[in-house]
Amino acid sequence: MPFEDRVKQALAKIYAHHSWTTVQKRWLDRLAKQLVHEVVLDKNFVNHCFSDAGGAKKLNHLLSDQLDSILEQMSEALWAPKTA
């Protein structure tokens, strides 16, 4: 499966876990778009990609202090073994 499709599936799982606001969804979409071009997803990645918007600290605040959980869920969804 292409990596971009993995990112889309991971984002869909994140969306399903919570009732996100429009602003939060916009940030999750931005995060996913950047992720298509990267392999490592962590706070350093977020700080680098979104430094002009406040980095990980700001994104964590906008996502109701759930950034760590989202990064973990996204990584798990991206690299989950395929089921038969």
KOLGU-4560 file (N, C-alpha, C; in nm, 3 decimals, padded with zeros to 5 digits):
<recs>
<n_xx: 00.085 n_yy: -00.117 n_zz: 00.000 ca_xx: 00.000 ca_yy: 00.000 ca_zz: 00.000 c_xx: 00.090 c_yy: 00.124 c_zz: 00.000 mol: A seq: 1 type: MET>
<n_xx: 00.061 n_yy: 00.221 n_zz: -00.085 ca_xx: 00.141 ca_yy: 00.344 ca_zz: -00.086 c_xx: 00.135 c_yy: 00.415 c_zz: 00.050 mol: A seq: 2 type: PRO>
<n_xx: 00.247 n_yy: 00.479 n_zz: 00.085 ca_xx: 00.256 ca_yy: 00.547 ca_zz: 00.214 c_xx: 00.147 c_yy: 00.653 c_zz: 00.229 mol: A seq: 3 type: PHE>
<n_xx: 00.118 n_yy: 00.725 n_zz: 00.122 ca_xx: 00.015 ca_yy: 00.829 ca_zz: 00.128 c_xx: -00.120 c_yy: 00.769 c_zz: 00.169 mol: A seq: 4 type: GLU>
<n_xx: -00.151 n_yy: 00.650 n_zz: 00.119 ca_xx: -00.276 ca_yy: 00.583 ca_zz: 00.158 c_xx: -00.273 c_yy: 00.542 c_zz: 00.305 mol: A seq: 5 type: ASP>
<n_xx: -00.156 n_yy: 00.501 n_zz: 00.353 ca_xx: -00.142 ca_yy: 00.468 ca_zz: 00.495 c_xx: -00.171 c_yy: 00.591 c_zz: 00.581 mol: A seq: 6 type: ARG>
<n_xx: -00.120 n_yy: 00.706 n_zz: 00.537 ca_xx: -00.142 ca_yy: 00.831 ca_zz: 00.611 c_xx: -00.292 c_yy: 00.862 c_zz: 00.614 mol: A seq: 7 type: VAL>
<n_xx: -00.359 n_yy: 00.848 n_zz: 00.501 ca_xx: -00.503 ca_yy: 00.876 ca_zz: 00.495 c_xx: -00.581 c_yy: 00.783 c_zz: 00.589 mol: A seq: 8 type: LYS>
<n_xx: -00.545 n_yy: 00.657 n_zz: 00.591 ca_xx: -00.613 ca_yy: 00.562 ca_zz: 00.680 c_xx: -00.587 c_yy: 00.595 c_zz: 00.826 mol: A seq: 9 type: GLN>
<n_xx: -00.464 n_yy: 00.633 n_zz: 00.856 ca_xx: -00.429 ca_yy: 00.670 ca_zz: 00.994 c_xx: -00.509 c_yy: 00.793 c_zz: 01.037 mol: A seq: 10 type: ALA>
<n_xx: -00.520 n_yy: 00.891 n_zz: 00.949 ca_xx: -00.595 ca_yy: 01.012 ca_zz: 00.980 c_xx: -00.743 c_yy: 00.979 c_zz: 01.003 mol: A seq: 11 type: LEU>
<n_xx: -00.797 n_yy: 00.890 n_zz: 00.923 ca_xx: -00.937 ca_yy: 00.850 ca_zz: 00.941 c_xx: -00.958 c_yy: 00.788 c_zz: 01.079 mol: A seq: 12 type: ALA>
<n_xx: -00.861 n_yy: 00.709 n_zz: 01.125 ca_xx: -00.871 ca_yy: 00.649 ca_zz: 01.259 c_xx: -00.866 c_yy: 00.756 c_zz: 01.367 mol: A seq: 13 type: LYS>
<n_xx: -00.781 n_yy: 00.855 n_zz: 01.349 ca_xx: -00.772 ca_yy: 00.966 ca_zz: 01.445 c_xx: -00.905 c_yy: 01.041 c_zz: 01.449 mol: A seq: 14 type: ILE>
<n_xx: -00.960 n_yy: 01.070 n_zz: 01.332 ca_xx: -01.090 ca_yy: 01.139 ca_zz: 01.326 c_xx: -01.198 c_yy: 01.061 c_zz: 01.400 mol: A seq: 15 type: TYR>
<n_xx: -01.195 n_yy: 00.930 n_zz: 01.391 ca_xx: -01.299 ca_yy: 00.846 ca_zz: 01.450 c_xx: -01.293 c_yy: 00.840 c_zz: 01.603 mol: A seq: 16 type: ALA>
<n_xx: -01.177 n_yy: 00.874 n_zz: 01.661 ca_xx: -01.160 ca_yy: 00.863 ca_zz: 01.806 c_xx: -01.213 c_yy: 00.982 c_zz: 01.885 mol: A seq: 17 type: HIS>
<n_xx: -01.250 n_yy: 01.088 n_zz: 01.817 ca_xx: -01.286 ca_yy: 01.209 ca_zz: 01.890 c_xx: -01.372 c_yy: 01.298 c_zz: 01.801 mol: A seq: 18 type: HIS>
<n_xx: -01.451 n_yy: 01.381 n_zz: 01.863 ca_xx: -01.529 ca_yy: 01.479 ca_zz: 01.789 c_xx: -01.446 c_yy: 01.607 c_zz: 01.780 mol: A seq: 19 type: SER>
<n_xx: -01.374 n_yy: 01.621 n_zz: 01.671 ca_xx: -01.280 ca_yy: 01.733 ca_zz: 01.655 c_xx: -01.352 c_yy: 01.858 c_zz: 01.606 mol: A seq: 20 type: TRP>
<n_xx: -01.302 n_yy: 01.974 n_zz: 01.649 ca_xx: -01.353 ca_yy: 02.101 ca_zz: 01.599 c_xx: -01.297 c_yy: 02.124 c_zz: 01.459 mol: A seq: 21 type: THR>
<n_xx: -01.350 n_yy: 02.222 n_zz: 01.390 ca_xx: -01.302 ca_yy: 02.256 ca_zz: 01.256 c_xx: -01.155 c_yy: 02.295 c_zz: 01.260 mol: A seq: 22 type: THR>
<n_xx: -01.116 n_yy: 02.374 n_zz: 01.358 ca_xx: -00.976 ca_yy: 02.417 ca_zz: 01.371 c_xx: -00.887 c_yy: 02.296 c_zz: 01.396 mol: A seq: 23 type: VAL>
<n_xx: -00.929 n_yy: 02.207 n_zz: 01.483 ca_xx: -00.850 ca_yy: 02.087 ca_zz: 01.512 c_xx: -00.836 c_yy: 01.999 c_zz: 01.388 mol: A seq: 24 type: GLN>
<n_xx: -00.944 n_yy: 01.982 n_zz: 01.313 ca_xx: -00.938 ca_yy: 01.902 ca_zz: 01.190 c_xx: -00.842 c_yy: 01.964 c_zz: 01.089 mol: A seq: 25 type: LYS>
<n_xx: -00.844 n_yy: 02.096 n_zz: 01.080 ca_xx: -00.753 ca_yy: 02.164 ca_zz: 00.988 c_xx: -00.608 c_yy: 02.136 c_zz: 01.026 mol: A seq: 26 type: ARG>
<n_xx: -00.578 n_yy: 02.139 n_zz: 01.155 ca_xx: -00.442 ca_yy: 02.110 ca_zz: 01.201 c_xx: -00.406 c_yy: 01.963 c_zz: 01.181 mol: A seq: 27 type: TRP>
<n_xx: -00.498 n_yy: 01.874 n_zz: 01.205 ca_xx: -00.472 ca_yy: 01.732 ca_zz: 01.180 c_xx: -00.446 c_yy: 01.708 c_zz: 01.031 mol: A seq: 28 type: LEU>
<n_xx: -00.519 n_yy: 01.777 n_zz: 00.946 ca_xx: -00.496 ca_yy: 01.766 ca_zz: 00.801 c_xx: -00.357 c_yy: 01.817 c_zz: 00.764 mol: A seq: 29 type: ASP>
<n_xx: -00.318 n_yy: 01.929 n_zz: 00.823 ca_xx: -00.184 ca_yy: 01.984 ca_zz: 00.796 c_xx: -00.076 c_yy: 01.887 c_zz: 00.841 mol: A seq: 30 type: ARG>
<n_xx: -00.096 n_yy: 01.829 n_zz: 00.957 ca_xx: -00.002 ca_yy: 01.731 ca_zz: 01.010 c_xx: 00.010 c_yy: 01.612 c_zz: 00.915 mol: A seq: 31 type: LEU>
<n_xx: -00.102 n_yy: 01.563 n_zz: 00.868 ca_xx: -00.102 ca_yy: 01.448 ca_zz: 00.776 c_xx: -00.035 c_yy: 01.483 c_zz: 00.643 mol: A seq: 32 type: ALA>
<n_xx: -00.060 n_yy: 01.603 n_zz: 00.592 ca_xx: 00.003 ca_yy: 01.644 ca_zz: 00.465 c_xx: 00.155 c_yy: 01.648 c_zz: 00.478 mol: A seq: 33 type: LYS>
<n_xx: 00.204 n_yy: 01.695 n_zz: 00.592 ca_xx: 00.349 ca_yy: 01.697 ca_zz: 00.614 c_xx: 00.403 c_yy: 01.556 c_zz: 00.630 mol: A seq: 34 type: GLN>
<n_xx: 00.326 n_yy: 01.472 n_zz: 00.695 ca_xx: 00.371 ca_yy: 01.336 ca_zz: 00.722 c_xx: 00.394 c_yy: 01.257 c_zz: 00.595 mol: A seq: 35 type: LEU>
<n_xx: 00.321 n_yy: 01.288 n_zz: 00.490 ca_xx: 00.339 ca_yy: 01.218 ca_zz: 00.362 c_xx: 00.484 c_yy: 01.229 c_zz: 00.315 mol: A seq: 36 type: VAL>
<n_xx: 00.551 n_yy: 01.336 n_zz: 00.354 ca_xx: 00.689 ca_yy: 01.361 ca_zz: 00.309 c_xx: 00.793 c_yy: 01.318 c_zz: 00.411 mol: A seq: 37 type: HIS>
<n_xx: 00.752 n_yy: 01.267 n_zz: 00.525 ca_xx: 00.844 ca_yy: 01.228 ca_zz: 00.632 c_xx: 00.814 c_yy: 01.085 c_zz: 00.676 mol: A seq: 38 type: GLU>
<n_xx: 00.906 n_yy: 01.026 n_zz: 00.747 ca_xx: 00.882 ca_yy: 00.892 ca_zz: 00.800 c_xx: 00.872 c_yy: 00.895 c_zz: 00.952 mol: A seq: 39 type: VAL>
<n_xx: 00.945 n_yy: 00.984 n_zz: 01.016 ca_xx: 00.946 ca_yy: 00.995 ca_zz: 01.162 c_xx: 00.843 c_yy: 01.098 c_zz: 01.204 mol: A seq: 40 type: VAL>
<n_xx: 00.759 n_yy: 01.058 n_zz: 01.297 ca_xx: 00.654 ca_yy: 01.146 ca_zz: 01.347 c_xx: 00.672 c_yy: 01.163 c_zz: 01.497 mol: A seq: 41 type: LEU>
<n_xx: 00.724 n_yy: 01.280 n_zz: 01.537 ca_xx: 00.744 ca_yy: 01.309 ca_zz: 01.678 c_xx: 00.736 c_yy: 01.460 c_zz: 01.699 mol: A seq: 42 type: ASP>
<n_xx: 00.759 n_yy: 01.504 n_zz: 01.822 ca_xx: 00.748 ca_yy: 01.647 ca_zz: 01.852 c_xx: 00.853 c_yy: 01.729 c_zz: 01.778 mol: A seq: 43 type: LYS>
<n_xx: 00.971 n_yy: 01.673 n_zz: 01.755 ca_xx: 01.073 ca_yy: 01.745 ca_zz: 01.677 c_xx: 01.022 c_yy: 01.772 c_zz: 01.535 mol: A seq: 44 type: ASN>
<n_xx: 00.957 n_yy: 01.672 n_zz: 01.477 ca_xx: 00.895 ca_yy: 01.686 ca_zz: 01.345 c_xx: 00.792 c_yy: 01.800 c_zz: 01.348 mol: A seq: 45 type: PHE>
<n_xx: 00.706 n_yy: 01.800 n_zz: 01.449 ca_xx: 00.602 ca_yy: 01.902 ca_zz: 01.461 c_xx: 00.665 c_yy: 02.039 c_zz: 01.480 mol: A seq: 46 type: VAL>
<n_xx: 00.765 n_yy: 02.049 n_zz: 01.568 ca_xx: 00.832 ca_yy: 02.178 ca_zz: 01.590 c_xx: 00.896 c_yy: 02.230 c_zz: 01.462 mol: A seq: 47 type: ASN>
<n_xx: 00.958 n_yy: 02.142 n_zz: 01.387 ca_xx: 01.025 ca_yy: 02.184 ca_zz: 01.263 c_xx: 00.923 c_yy: 02.229 c_zz: 01.158 mol: A seq: 48 type: HIS>
<n_xx: 00.820 n_yy: 02.150 n_zz: 01.137 ca_xx: 00.723 ca_yy: 02.178 ca_zz: 01.031 c_xx: 00.630 c_yy: 02.295 c_zz: 01.063 mol: A seq: 49 type: CYS>
<n_xx: 00.604 n_yy: 02.317 n_zz: 01.189 ca_xx: 00.505 ca_yy: 02.417 ca_zz: 01.227 c_xx: 00.561 c_yy: 02.524 c_zz: 01.321 mol: A seq: 50 type: PHE>
<n_xx: 00.691 n_yy: 02.549 n_zz: 01.311 ca_xx: 00.753 ca_yy: 02.648 ca_zz: 01.399 c_xx: 00.692 c_yy: 02.787 c_zz: 01.381 mol: A seq: 51 type: SER>
<n_xx: 00.652 n_yy: 02.820 n_zz: 01.258 ca_xx: 00.592 ca_yy: 02.950 ca_zz: 01.232 c_xx: 00.455 c_yy: 02.966 c_zz: 01.297 mol: A seq: 52 type: ASP>
<n_xx: 00.395 n_yy: 02.855 n_zz: 01.339 ca_xx: 00.262 ca_yy: 02.859 ca_zz: 01.400 c_xx: 00.265 c_yy: 02.822 c_zz: 01.548 mol: A seq: 53 type: ALA>
<n_xx: 00.384 n_yy: 02.820 n_zz: 01.608 ca_xx: 00.394 ca_yy: 02.791 ca_zz: 01.750 c_xx: 00.443 c_yy: 02.653 c_zz: 01.785 mol: A seq: 54 type: GLY>
<n_xx: 00.468 n_yy: 02.571 n_zz: 01.684 ca_xx: 00.527 ca_yy: 02.439 ca_zz: 01.706 c_xx: 00.440 c_yy: 02.344 c_zz: 01.786 mol: A seq: 55 type: GLY>
<n_xx: 00.505 n_yy: 02.247 n_zz: 01.847 ca_xx: 00.436 ca_yy: 02.141 ca_zz: 01.920 c_xx: 00.355 c_yy: 02.195 c_zz: 02.038 mol: A seq: 56 type: ALA>
<n_xx: 00.409 n_yy: 02.295 n_zz: 02.105 ca_xx: 00.338 ca_yy: 02.350 ca_zz: 02.222 c_xx: 00.202 c_yy: 02.407 c_zz: 02.181 mol: A seq: 57 type: LYS>
<n_xx: 00.200 n_yy: 02.484 n_zz: 02.075 ca_xx: 00.076 ca_yy: 02.545 ca_zz: 02.027 c_xx: -00.020 c_yy: 02.438 c_zz: 01.974 mol: A seq: 58 type: LYS>
<n_xx: 00.033 n_yy: 02.344 n_zz: 01.896 ca_xx: -00.051 ca_yy: 02.239 ca_zz: 01.840 c_xx: -00.110 c_yy: 02.152 c_zz: 01.951 mol: A seq: 59 type: LEU>
<n_xx: -00.030 n_yy: 02.122 n_zz: 02.052 ca_xx: -00.080 ca_yy: 02.044 ca_zz: 02.166 c_xx: -00.196 c_yy: 02.118 c_zz: 02.234 mol: A seq: 60 type: ASN>
<n_xx: -00.181 n_yy: 02.247 n_zz: 02.251 ca_xx: -00.288 ca_yy: 02.328 ca_zz: 02.311 c_xx: -00.414 c_yy: 02.324 c_zz: 02.224 mol: A seq: 61 type: HIS>
<n_xx: -00.397 n_yy: 02.344 n_zz: 02.093 ca_xx: -00.512 ca_yy: 02.344 ca_zz: 02.002 c_xx: -00.582 c_yy: 02.208 c_zz: 01.997 mol: A seq: 62 type: LEU>
<n_xx: -00.507 n_yy: 02.102 n_zz: 02.022 ca_xx: -00.563 ca_yy: 01.967 ca_zz: 02.019 c_xx: -00.600 c_yy: 01.917 c_zz: 02.159 mol: A seq: 63 type: LEU>
<n_xx: -00.626 n_yy: 02.011 n_zz: 02.249 ca_xx: -00.671 ca_yy: 01.979 ca_zz: 02.385 c_xx: -00.574 c_yy: 01.886 c_zz: 02.457 mol: A seq: 64 type: SER>
<n_xx: -00.445 n_yy: 01.918 n_zz: 02.448 ca_xx: -00.338 ca_yy: 01.842 ca_zz: 02.515 c_xx: -00.335 c_yy: 01.695 c_zz: 02.473 mol: A seq: 65 type: ASP>
<n_xx: -00.367 n_yy: 01.667 n_zz: 02.348 ca_xx: -00.369 ca_yy: 01.530 ca_zz: 02.299 c_xx: -00.262 c_yy: 01.502 c_zz: 02.193 mol: A seq: 66 type: GLN>
<n_xx: -00.167 n_yy: 01.593 n_zz: 02.174 ca_xx: -00.068 ca_yy: 01.575 ca_zz: 02.068 c_xx: 00.010 c_yy: 01.444 c_zz: 02.083 mol: A seq: 67 type: LEU>
<n_xx: 00.057 n_yy: 01.414 n_zz: 02.203 ca_xx: 00.134 ca_yy: 01.290 ca_zz: 02.223 c_xx: 00.051 c_yy: 01.168 c_zz: 02.185 mol: A seq: 68 type: ASP>
<n_xx: -00.073 n_yy: 01.166 n_zz: 02.228 ca_xx: -00.162 ca_yy: 01.055 ca_zz: 02.198 c_xx: -00.188 c_yy: 01.045 c_zz: 02.048 mol: A seq: 69 type: SER>
<n_xx: -00.208 n_yy: 01.157 n_zz: 01.983 ca_xx: -00.233 ca_yy: 01.158 ca_zz: 01.839 c_xx: -00.111 c_yy: 01.108 c_zz: 01.763 mol: A seq: 70 type: ILE>
<n_xx: 00.008 n_yy: 01.154 n_zz: 01.801 ca_xx: 00.130 ca_yy: 01.109 ca_zz: 01.735 c_xx: 00.148 c_yy: 00.959 c_zz: 01.752 mol: A seq: 71 type: LEU>
<n_xx: 00.118 n_yy: 00.910 n_zz: 01.871 ca_xx: 00.130 ca_yy: 00.766 ca_zz: 01.897 c_xx: 00.028 c_yy: 00.687 c_zz: 01.815 mol: A seq: 72 type: GLU>
<n_xx: -00.096 n_yy: 00.733 n_zz: 01.814 ca_xx: -00.200 ca_yy: 00.666 ca_zz: 01.737 c_xx: -00.170 c_yy: 00.667 c_zz: 01.587 mol: A seq: 73 type: GLN>
<n_xx: -00.120 n_yy: 00.780 n_zz: 01.540 ca_xx: -00.086 ca_yy: 00.792 ca_zz: 01.399 c_xx: 00.025 c_yy: 00.694 c_zz: 01.362 mol: A seq: 74 type: MET>
<n_xx: 00.128 n_yy: 00.688 n_zz: 01.446 ca_xx: 00.238 ca_yy: 00.595 ca_zz: 01.420 c_xx: 00.191 c_yy: 00.450 c_zz: 01.421 mol: A seq: 75 type: SER>
<n_xx: 00.108 n_yy: 00.417 n_zz: 01.519 ca_xx: 00.056 ca_yy: 00.280 ca_zz: 01.527 c_xx: -00.028 c_yy: 00.246 c_zz: 01.404 mol: A seq: 76 type: GLU>
<n_xx: -00.111 n_yy: 00.340 n_zz: 01.361 ca_xx: -00.196 ca_yy: 00.315 ca_zz: 01.244 c_xx: -00.114 c_yy: 00.305 c_zz: 01.116 mol: A seq: 77 type: ALA>
<n_xx: -00.009 n_yy: 00.384 n_zz: 01.107 ca_xx: 00.076 ca_yy: 00.381 ca_zz: 00.988 c_xx: 00.150 c_yy: 00.250 c_zz: 00.973 mol: A seq: 78 type: LEU>
<n_xx: 00.195 n_yy: 00.197 n_zz: 01.082 ca_xx: 00.283 ca_yy: 00.080 ca_zz: 01.076 c_xx: 00.219 c_yy: -00.048 c_zz: 01.128 mol: A seq: 79 type: TRP>
<n_xx: 00.086 n_yy: -00.047 n_zz: 01.143 ca_xx: 00.016 ca_yy: -00.168 ca_zz: 01.189 c_xx: 00.032 c_yy: -00.277 c_zz: 01.084 mol: A seq: 80 type: ALA>
<n_xx: 00.051 n_yy: -00.400 n_zz: 01.129 ca_xx: 00.062 ca_yy: -00.510 ca_zz: 01.032 c_xx: -00.069 c_yy: -00.529 c_zz: 00.957 mol: A seq: 81 type: PRO>
<n_xx: -00.057 n_yy: -00.565 n_zz: 00.832 ca_xx: -00.176 ca_yy: -00.590 ca_zz: 00.750 c_xx: -00.246 c_yy: -00.716 c_zz: 00.801 mol: A seq: 82 type: LYS>
<n_xx: -00.378 n_yy: -00.710 n_zz: 00.806 ca_xx: -00.455 ca_yy: -00.827 ca_zz: 00.845 c_xx: -00.503 c_yy: -00.899 c_zz: 00.720 mol: A seq: 83 type: THR>
<n_xx: -00.515 n_yy: -01.029 n_zz: 00.731 ca_xx: -00.553 ca_yy: -01.109 ca_zz: 00.614 c_xx: -00.701 c_yy: -01.098 c_zz: 00.584 mol: A seq: 84 type: ALA>
</recs>
